[in-house]
Amino acid sequence: MRVLKLSAHGLPQSWITLGEAVLHYAADDVRWTMGSSVAVFHGGHNAVSGLQSCIEVHSIIGTRGVPRTHQQGMTPGLTGPKLFARDCNMCAYCGKTLAVEHLTREHIVPICQNGQNTWMNLVTACASCNHRKGPRTPEQACMPLLYAPYVPSIWEDFILRNRRILADQMEFLRMHVPKTSRLAPAKDHALGFETFSHV
């Protein structure tokens, strides 16, 4: 399980472990919390009062300090799993939805034609379509794209990079996802996301 760490102004910063979240609480870095309690940690007893210290960790925390990530001008890192999730595991040429192990990264403009390794030049393709298209553009291969590539927003990126997202974390992130995003609730199963309720 991961805790969603936000800046004091509510911008996502990172997915952190429970242990890392406890350190933020102990250092008094947590300005506010959202979501449900996900864990309670007990410490030592106060010598004077006899009370035991206790830290309750929430699924979403807003922290002090200078944000490490900013909403404007940020291009998310590109990986195969994140690309496949962006495209809902669907081949951009035949439309088949497949398991990750049967998918490939496909350059719209091939590298041999100076195509770049970017979000806007990559789509998901099955091995068969990737092989059939070869070192050609979709136009040259007479294989039109079924959907257009796009650069995910910072909010989408935080969904794409964590496969076990708690329900309240997903709800918070989705409130900020662009309306044109493919990351709609109905797509969870196709994307392979697991959303969990709090225990």
N, C-alpha and C positions, 0 to 999 in steps of 0.2 A: 504494500500500500504506500502511496506517495501523497504528500501534502502539497497543495498548490500555494506557492509563495508569490505574493503580489507586492508591488511597491506600495508606499503609503497612499498613492493616488489611484491604486487599483489596477495598474498594468501588470500583466503576468511576467514573472522574473525567472522562475525555474520550478521544476518538480523536485522536492526534497524528501529525504527519509524522515521517519519519525524522530530519530536521534538528532538530526540536523534541526528539526522544528523545536525540539526541547531546548537546544542550545540558544535559539532565538528567544524563547520564552524566558530562560534563565538569565539572559543578558538584558532583559527588558527591552528587546528590539521589536516586539509585537505591539503594533499600535491598535489593531482591531482584528476581529475574527468574523468569519461567516461559516455557515454550514453547521453540521452536527459535530459533536464530540466523537473523536475516533480512537482516543487512547488516554489513559490517566497514568501518570508516573508518580510514585511516592518516593520521597527522599528521607533525610534524617529528621530527628526530633529536635526542636528548639530547646536549649538547655534551660531557659528561663520559663517559657510558657508550657513546655512539654508537648506542644503541637507538632505534628508531622507535616513537613512541606509536601505540597502536592501541585503537579502541573497537569492541567487538562489541555490536550492538544485538539484543535479543530481542523477540519479538512481543508479550510482556506484561511490563510493568515496574511494580513497586511503588515509590512515591516518598515522600520525606519531606514534612513540612509538614502544614498543616491541610486536611482534605478540603473540596473545593468543593461536592460533592454528598453527600447523606446518604440512606440507604435509607428512613428513615421520613419520612412527610409530604411526599414529593416527587411532584408531578404532572408527568409528562413533557409537553413542548411538543407541541401537536397540529398536524400538517401532513397534507395530502392523501395523499402517498405513505406516510407512517407509518400512517395510518388504513387505507388499502387493504391494506398488508402485515399489519396486525393481523387483518384480516378475510379474509386469504388470497385477496384479489382476487375475492371471491365476493359477488354481489348478495344482500342480506339478504332479498329478497322472492321472486325466481324461482330462486335457487340457481345461476345461471350463473357460471362463472369466466371472466373476461375480461381482456384486456390493459389496462394502466393508462389508456391514452388513451380507453377506452370506459367508464370508471367515473366516478361522481360521488359527492360527499359528500351524504348524505341526512339531514336532521333528522327524527328520530322524532316529536318534538313540533315542529311547524313554528314558525319564528320569528314568524309572524303570530299564533300562539297562545302567545306568550311562551316558546317553546323556546329553549334556550341552545346556544351553540357549544362543547359539551364532549364529552369522550370518551363519557360515558354517554348523550348524546343524539344521537350521530352513528353512522351505519353506512354501509357501502359499498352503492351501488346502481347498476344499469345505467341508462342514460339513459331507456330506455323505462319502467321501473318508477318511476323518480323522477318522470317526467312524469305517469304514470297516478295515482300517489298524490297529487300536487299538494299544496295547502295543508291537508292533513288528517292526522290521526293514523292509524296502522295500523288501529286499530279502526274509525274513521270510514270508511276506504277499503276495509274488509274485506280487508286485505292483511297477514296475520300475519307477524311476523318469524321467520325460520328459525333465527336465533341471537341471543344477547343481547350487547349491547355491554359493554365493561369497560375499566377504566383499566389500561394496561400497567404492570408493575413497572419499577423502574429497570434491571433486568437485561434485560427484554424491550425496553426503550427503546434500549439500546445495540445490540441486534441490529437493531432497526427503522431506526436512523439510519445504518447503514453497509452498503452494498450489496456490498462486496468484503471479506468476512471470511475470515481464514485459518482453517484447520481447527482448530488448537489454541485459537485465540481463541473460536471458536464452541463448542467443547467446554467451555471454562471458563465461558462465559456461561450455557450451557444447564444446567450443574450447579446453578445458582441460580434458574433460571426456575421459577415456581410449577407444580405438577402439572397445574393446570387450563388452562395456557397453550395457545394454538393453535400456538405455534412449535415443533412437533414436527419431528424430522428428516425425516419423509416429506413435510413441507410445503415444503421448500426450493425445489423447482422451481416450485411454484405462487406462492410469495412473490417469486420472481425473485432470490433470493440466489445469489451466486457464492461458493462456498467453495473455498479454494485450499490445496494442500499447499505446504510450503516448498521452494524450489529449492535 
